[in-house]
Amino acid sequence: MDLKDQLKNLFPEHQEIEPIEEKKDSNLWLQDDPIICKYEKRKGKPITILEGYTGATEDFKKLAKDIKTKLSVGGSFKDDKIIIQGDYRDKIMVMLKEKGFNVKRVGG
């Protein structure tokens, strides 16, 4: 007998409520100017830099977190730039275009 069965025996009139799925926050401000996606090497390691977002800083931080979790990579948000470890320009550009952003590839 598992825990749910035990609880049903203790509280027979209880109705189980289905959990509400959280919808992802897609209320990011979409701008007319493109987000610039750059490739650089720092200390011999490749990084991808996103800059040029003119919306709220909190929205840009949410976007950075979303990119890092979907790609399963490390990165940071500094000086209004998203820095992603590794060369993920193509994948990031596809993700941003799906969200409705204009993206411009710079370098290489």
Secondary structure in CASP SS format (residue, H / E / C, confidence):
PFRMAT SS
TARGET T0000
AUTHOR 0000-0000-0000
METHOD secondary structure of the structure
MODEL  1
M C 1.00
D C 1.00
L H 1.00
K H 1.00
D H 1.00
Q H 1.00
L H 1.00
K H 1.00
N H 1.00
L H 1.00
F C 1.00
P C 1.00
E C 1.00
H C 1.00
Q C 1.00
E C 1.00
I C 1.00
E C 1.00
P C 1.00
I C 1.00
E C 1.00
E C 1.00
K C 1.00
K C 1.00
D C 1.00
S C 1.00
N C 1.00
L C 1.00
W C 1.00
L C 1.00
Q C 1.00
D C 1.00
D C 1.00
P C 1.00
I E 1.00
I E 1.00
C E 1.00
K E 1.00
Y E 1.00
E E 1.00
K E 1.00
R E 1.00
K C 1.00
G C 1.00
K E 1.00
P E 1.00
I E 1.00
T E 1.00
I E 1.00
L E 1.00
E E 1.00
G C 1.00
Y C 1.00
T C 1.00
G C 1.00
A C 1.00
T H 1.00
E H 1.00
D H 1.00
F H 1.00
K H 1.00
K H 1.00
L H 1.00
A H 1.00
K H 1.00
D H 1.00
I H 1.00
K H 1.00
T H 1.00
K H 1.00
L H 1.00
S C 1.00
V C 1.00
G C 1.00
G E 1.00
S E 1.00
F E 1.00
K E 1.00
D C 1.00
D C 1.00
K E 1.00
I E 1.00
I E 1.00
I E 1.00
Q E 1.00
G C 1.00
D C 1.00
Y C 1.00
R H 1.00
D H 1.00
K H 1.00
I H 1.00
M H 1.00
V H 1.00
M H 1.00
L H 1.00
K H 1.00
E H 1.00
K H 1.00
G C 1.00
F C 1.00
N C 1.00
V E 1.00
K E 1.00
R E 1.00
V E 1.00
G C 1.00
G C 1.00
END
